[in-house]
Amino acid sequence: MYSMVLADVLKRWRTLQDQPALLCTGTDEHGMKVQRAAALQDMDPKKFCDATSTTFRDLAEKMDMDHNFFIRTTDEAHVEAVEHFWKLLDEKGYIYQSKHQGWYCVSDETFYPPTGIEKKVDPVTGKPYMASVETGNAVEFIEEKNYHFRLTALKDRLLEYYDQNPEWVVPSTRMTQVRRWVSDSLSDLSISRPRSRLEWGVPVPGDSTHTIYVWVDALINYLTVTGFPHKAPDELRAGGWPADVQVLGKDILRFHAVYWPALLMALDLPPPKRILSHAHWTMNQRKMSKSLGNVVNPFFALDRWGVDAMRFYLIHDGHIERDASYDNAHIVDRYKKTLQGGLGNLLGRVARPKVWRVRDAVAAASEGMQDANRAQGPLTRTLETSIADEVARHTAVIQRLIEDAPEKMEQLQPGLALRSIADAIYEVRLDTNRPGAARSQ
């Protein structure tokens, strides 16, 4: 839900500026993890995905997401796009077959190098197991013959692109991380799995014994919604490609900031213009985990606190660079302090008094904006000189906000923009509470 809200806020910001904006969300449905989850519930994978995808679609609707597309990677149009993309890669010589062995994590759907593996002990059973250093999830050693993508052939182009676009990934710390991955540990990418092990996915064109790797399949969905492969590369722009920004959690950054641009470069297609990689939400200072029971049901939260309050809380308290801690007490505090006691109270003070009309004030301010010389005209004449200093100071607060909030939004930092707005509310609200300031309402 946090990813959805962030993307939705960015889309609405563009719309407010009378700029065309398209927002795509959806569900990635193929892969070993899904296949195993369906098997555990004794369900057909497609039926399992139908139910799960509906939950995500319902969540998007419930939290009032203004999306244009909800794509599923099981959609026929998407499968066609994946097959075509694979064929183009093959025609350009970027795909070859080779024996592959290494530590594979089903949860993360990726291979890890030996340096990325460590031994751990299950705190419940006491049994040792091998796990990814990066995510802590269990890995298993696999040896098989797969199709590979010549990722290393694009190393120099990737590094050159990063150098030319140093702010491509937000925040900057993760841009540094991405560059280090490519500089220090890039290797060709295994992009298929034997169908004997993984049936749930798109078959490799021309080889029904292999399934296309989920992180090749899933990434192409961003192109599918723009009309690929039925539109020429120069026509994709009308459908929204390259995207101005892709919003994702920090745990899937490598796939989006290394594999994805490389796949696009191989076909001479432009990468997305920017990537917003946000941090996660924790509870009790620990990563949310079903096994630990410290998770939040977003539907229950929306029912309990309301859509607007939850959207506000996620943006205000969520972070891009560091993890945020979810706490019901924090939601109550934000609601009472900022929404009710801050914005709500201030709006009441502005709109309720009978000694003036909001409509007249807005009209007067609009006149002033059109003619700077008249800015001190009808509005100022209604003010007593005793509150002129208050008005001047409040005007300065709003002027700073007009400059600061848009700057933060362009930096892909909606949380900082919202906190600037909240600070302005607090400042003006406190002024109206000071002794002798009642007339400045």
C-alpha positions in Angstrom: 0.0 0.0 0.0 2.9 2.4 0.7 4.2 1.9 -2.9 0.7 2.5 -4.2 0.2 5.7 -2.2 3.6 7.1 -3.2 3.0 6.5 -6.9 -0.5 7.9 -6.6 0.7 11.1 -4.9 3.2 11.6 -7.7 0.6 11.1 -10.4 -1.9 13.5 -8.7 0.9 16.1 -8.4 1.4 16.0 -12.2 -2.3 16.2 -12.7 -2.6 19.3 -10.5 -0.1 21.0 -12.8 -2.3 20.2 -15.9 0.2 17.7 -17.1 -0.9 14.3 -18.7 -0.2 11.5 -16.3 -0.7 7.7 -16.5 -0.3 5.4 -13.5 0.2 1.7 -13.8 0.0 -0.9 -11.0 -0.7 -4.6 -10.9 0.5 -8.0 -9.9 3.5 -10.1 -10.9 2.1 -13.7 -10.8 4.6 -16.2 -12.2 7.6 -17.9 -10.6 8.7 -20.6 -8.2 7.4 -18.8 -5.1 3.9 -18.6 -6.5 4.0 -22.1 -7.7 4.9 -23.4 -4.3 2.4 -21.2 -2.5 -0.4 -22.5 -4.7 0.8 -26.1 -4.1 0.7 -25.6 -0.3 -3.0 -24.6 -0.6 -3.6 -27.5 -3.1 -4.8 -24.9 -5.7 -4.2 -24.5 -9.4 -1.7 -21.6 -9.8 -4.0 -19.6 -12.0 -6.9 -19.8 -9.6 -4.5 -18.9 -6.7 -3.4 -15.8 -8.6 -6.9 -14.9 -9.5 -7.8 -14.7 -5.9 -4.6 -12.9 -4.8 -4.7 -10.4 -7.6 -8.2 -9.5 -6.8 -7.1 -8.6 -3.3 -4.5 -6.2 -4.6 -7.0 -4.7 -7.0 -9.4 -4.3 -4.2 -6.7 -2.6 -2.1 -6.0 -0.1 -4.9 -9.7 0.8 -5.1 -10.1 1.0 -1.3 -7.2 3.4 -0.8 -8.5 5.6 -3.7 -5.7 5.0 -6.1 -6.1 7.0 -9.3 -4.5 4.4 -11.6 -5.0 4.0 -15.3 -3.9 0.4 -15.6 -4.0 -2.7 -13.5 -1.9 -5.3 -15.3 -1.5 -8.9 -14.4 1.5 -10.8 -15.8 -0.8 -13.7 -16.7 -2.7 -11.4 -19.1 -2.5 -12.7 -22.7 -1.2 -9.3 -24.0 1.6 -9.4 -21.5 2.6 -13.0 -22.3 2.8 -12.0 -26.0 5.0 -9.0 -25.1 7.4 -11.3 -23.1 7.7 -13.8 -25.9 8.4 -11.0 -28.4 11.0 -9.4 -26.1 12.8 -12.7 -25.7 12.9 -13.3 -29.5 14.4 -9.8 -30.0 17.1 -10.5 -27.4 17.8 -13.8 -29.1 18.0 -12.3 -32.5 20.5 -9.7 -31.3 22.7 -12.4 -29.8 22.2 -11.6 -26.1 20.9 -15.1 -25.2 23.0 -18.3 -24.9 22.7 -21.7 -23.1 25.1 -22.7 -20.4 25.4 -24.9 -17.3 24.6 -22.9 -14.1 25.2 -23.7 -10.5 24.8 -21.6 -7.4 22.8 -20.7 -4.4 19.2 -19.9 -5.3 16.6 -18.2 -3.1 13.0 -19.1 -3.9 11.6 -16.2 -1.8 13.8 -13.7 -3.6 13.6 -15.5 -7.0 17.3 -14.9 -7.6 20.8 -16.6 -7.5 23.4 -15.3 -5.0 27.2 -15.5 -5.3 29.1 -17.4 -2.6 30.1 -14.1 -1.0 26.4 -13.3 -0.5 25.6 -16.4 1.5 26.0 -17.1 5.2 25.2 -19.9 7.6 22.3 -19.3 10.1 20.5 -21.2 12.8 16.7 -21.5 13.0 15.8 -20.0 16.4 12.8 -22.4 16.7 14.2 -25.7 15.5 17.9 -25.1 16.2 18.7 -26.4 12.7 21.4 -24.7 10.6 20.7 -23.4 7.1 22.3 -21.3 4.4 20.8 -17.9 3.8 21.2 -14.7 1.8 23.2 -12.1 3.6 21.1 -9.4 1.9 17.6 -10.6 2.8 18.1 -13.3 5.4 16.0 -15.7 3.4 17.0 -19.4 3.0 18.8 -20.5 -0.1 19.4 -23.9 -1.8 22.2 -25.1 -4.0 21.1 -25.8 -7.6 23.0 -27.1 -10.6 21.2 -27.0 -14.0 21.5 -25.9 -17.6 19.8 -22.6 -18.3 19.5 -19.8 -20.8 21.6 -16.8 -20.0 21.5 -13.1 -20.8 24.8 -11.4 -21.7 24.5 -8.9 -18.9 28.3 -8.3 -18.7 28.3 -7.2 -22.3 26.3 -4.1 -21.2 28.5 -3.3 -18.1 30.2 -0.2 -19.7 26.9 1.1 -21.1 25.3 0.8 -17.6 28.1 2.6 -15.9 28.2 5.3 -18.5 24.4 5.8 -18.0 24.8 6.0 -14.2 27.6 8.6 -14.7 25.4 10.7 -17.0 22.4 10.4 -14.7 23.8 10.6 -11.1 20.3 11.2 -9.7 18.6 8.4 -11.6 17.9 6.4 -8.4 16.4 8.2 -5.4 17.8 8.2 -2.7 21.5 8.9 -3.7 22.7 6.2 -1.2 21.0 3.5 -3.3 22.4 5.0 -6.6 25.8 4.4 -5.0 24.8 0.9 -4.1 23.6 0.2 -7.7 26.8 1.4 -9.2 28.8 -0.8 -6.8 26.8 -3.9 -7.8 27.6 -3.3 -11.5 31.3 -2.3 -10.9 32.2 -5.1 -8.5 30.0 -8.1 -9.0 28.2 -8.2 -12.4 27.9 -11.5 -14.1 25.7 -12.9 -16.9 22.1 -13.5 -15.8 20.4 -16.9 -15.7 17.1 -16.1 -17.4 15.3 -19.5 -17.6 14.4 -22.4 -15.3 13.9 -26.1 -16.4 10.2 -26.7 -16.8 10.6 -29.9 -14.8 11.2 -27.6 -11.8 9.2 -24.5 -12.7 6.0 -24.9 -14.8 4.3 -21.8 -13.7 5.5 -19.2 -16.1 5.9 -18.2 -19.8 7.6 -21.0 -21.8 10.8 -20.1 -23.6 9.9 -19.5 -27.3 11.1 -22.5 -29.3 12.0 -24.6 -26.2 9.1 -25.9 -24.2 11.4 -27.5 -21.7 12.3 -24.1 -20.1 10.4 -21.4 -18.4 11.4 -17.7 -18.7 12.8 -16.3 -15.4 10.2 -14.4 -13.5 12.3 -11.2 -13.3 12.5 -11.0 -17.0 8.8 -11.7 -17.4 7.7 -9.3 -14.7 9.8 -6.3 -15.7 8.4 -6.2 -19.2 4.9 -5.4 -17.9 5.9 -1.7 -17.8 6.3 -1.9 -21.6 3.1 -4.0 -22.2 0.8 -1.2 -21.0 2.4 1.3 -23.4 1.5 -0.9 -26.5 4.6 -3.1 -26.9 5.2 -5.0 -29.1 2.5 -3.6 -31.5 3.9 -0.1 -31.5 7.2 1.0 -32.9 9.8 2.3 -30.4 9.1 5.9 -31.3 5.4 5.3 -30.8 5.8 4.0 -27.3 6.3 7.5 -26.0 2.6 8.3 -26.6 1.7 5.4 -24.4 3.9 6.6 -21.6 7.4 5.1 -22.2 9.9 5.9 -20.9 8.2 6.3 -17.6 9.0 9.5 -15.7 9.4 7.5 -12.5 9.0 3.9 -11.3 8.2 3.4 -7.6 9.4 0.3 -5.8 10.6 -1.1 -2.5 14.3 -1.2 -1.8 14.3 -5.0 -1.7 13.8 -5.2 -5.5 16.2 -2.4 -6.5 18.7 -4.7 -8.3 16.1 -6.0 -10.7 14.9 -2.6 -11.6 18.2 -0.6 -11.6 20.5 -3.2 -13.1 18.7 -5.9 -15.0 15.9 -3.7 -16.3 18.0 -1.0 -17.9 20.3 -3.6 -19.3 17.5 -5.5 -20.9 16.2 -2.3 -22.5 19.6 -1.2 -23.6 20.1 -4.5 -25.4 17.1 -3.6 -27.6 18.0 0.1 -27.9 15.0 1.1 -25.8 15.3 4.0 -23.2 15.3 3.2 -19.5 12.8 4.8 -17.2 13.8 8.4 -16.5 14.0 7.9 -12.7 13.6 5.3 -10.0 12.2 5.9 -6.6 13.3 3.2 -4.2 11.6 3.6 -0.9 12.4 2.1 2.5 10.2 -0.3 4.4 7.8 -0.2 7.3 8.8 -2.1 10.5 6.8 -2.8 13.7 8.4 -2.7 17.1 11.7 -1.9 15.3 11.6 -5.3 13.6 10.9 -6.2 10.0 7.3 -7.2 9.5 7.0 -11.0 9.3 4.0 -13.3 9.2 5.9 -15.8 11.3 6.5 -13.2 14.0 3.0 -12.0 13.8 4.0 -8.3 13.6 2.1 -7.5 10.4 -0.6 -4.9 9.5 -3.6 -5.8 7.5 -4.1 -2.7 5.2 -7.8 -3.3 4.8 -8.3 -3.4 8.6 -6.2 -0.2 8.9 -8.2 1.6 6.3 -11.5 0.6 8.0 -10.2 1.7 11.4 -8.6 5.0 10.6 -10.2 6.0 7.3 -8.6 6.4 3.8 -7.5 10.0 4.1 -5.9 9.5 7.6 -4.0 6.4 6.4 -2.8 8.1 3.2 -1.6 11.1 5.3 0.1 8.9 7.8 2.0 6.8 5.3 3.3 9.8 3.4 4.0 11.9 6.5 5.7 9.2 8.6 7.1 7.0 5.8 10.6 7.5 4.6 12.5 7.0 1.4 15.9 6.3 2.8 15.4 4.8 6.2 12.8 2.3 7.5 9.8 3.7 9.3 8.1 2.2 12.4 4.3 1.6 12.2 2.4 2.4 15.4 -1.3 3.0 16.0 -0.3 5.5 18.6 1.5 7.5 15.9 -1.6 7.5 13.7 -3.7 8.8 16.6 -1.2 11.6 17.2 -1.0 12.6 13.6 -4.8 12.7 13.3 -5.3 14.7 16.4 -2.4 17.1 16.1 -2.1 17.7 12.4 -5.4 16.8 10.7 -7.9 17.7 13.5 -6.1 20.2 15.7 -4.0 21.6 12.9 -5.6 21.7 9.4 -9.2 21.1 10.6 -9.0 23.8 13.3 -7.2 26.3 11.0 -9.7 25.7 8.2 -12.6 26.3 10.7 -11.0 29.6 11.8 -10.7 30.7 8.2 -14.1 29.6 6.9 -16.5 30.0 9.9 -16.2 33.7 11.0 -19.2 35.9 10.0 -17.2 39.1 9.9 -15.7 38.3 6.5 -16.3 36.0 3.5 -13.8 33.5 2.2 -15.0 34.1 -1.4 -14.2 37.8 -1.1 -10.7 37.1 0.3 -9.9 34.6 -2.5 -11.1 37.1 -5.1 -9.0 39.8 -3.6 -5.9 37.6 -3.5 -6.5 36.6 -7.1 -6.6 40.2 -8.2 -3.3 40.8 -6.4 -1.7 37.8 -8.2 -2.8 39.2 -11.5 -1.6 42.7 -10.7 1.2 43.1 -8.2 0.4 46.8 -7.7 -3.1 45.9 -6.6 -2.0 43.1 -4.2 -2.2 45.6 -1.4 -5.6 46.8 -2.5 -9.0 45.5 -1.3 -7.6 42.7 1.0 -5.2 45.0 2.9 -7.9 47.7 3.3 -10.0 45.3 5.3 -7.2 44.7 7.8 -6.5 46.6 11.0 -3.0 47.9 11.2 -2.5 46.1 14.5 -2.4 42.8 12.7 -0.4 43.9 9.6 2.8 42.3 11.0 0.9 39.0 11.6 -0.4 39.0 8.0 3.1 39.8 6.6 4.6 37.0 8.6 2.0 34.5 7.5 2.4 35.6 3.9 6.1 34.8 4.2 5.3 31.4 5.6 3.1 30.6 2.6 5.6 32.0 0.2 8.3 29.7 1.6 5.9 26.8 1.3 5.1 27.6 -2.4 8.8 27.3 -3.2 9.8 24.4 -0.9 7.0 21.9 -1.4 7.3 21.8 -5.3 11.0 21.4 -5.0 10.6 18.4 -2.7 8.1 16.9 -5.0 10.5 17.2 -8.0 13.1 15.5 -5.8 10.7 12.6 -5.4 10.3 13.3 -1.7 6.6 13.6 -1.1 7.1 13.0 2.6 9.3 16.0 2.9 6.9 18.1 0.9 4.0 17.1 3.2 6.0 17.8 6.3 6.7 21.3 4.9 3.0 21.8 4.6 2.4 20.4 8.1 5.0 22.8 9.5 3.3 25.8 7.9 0.0 24.7 9.4 1.6 24.4 12.9 3.2 27.8 12.6 0.1 29.7 11.5 -2.1 27.7 13.9 0.2 28.5 16.8 0.1 32.2 15.9 -3.7 32.2 16.0 -3.6 30.7 19.5 -1.3 33.4 20.9 -2.8 36.0 23.3 -4.0 39.1 21.4 -3.9 37.3 18.1 -7.6 36.4 17.8 -8.3 39.2 15.4 -5.8 37.6 12.9 -8.3 34.8 12.2 
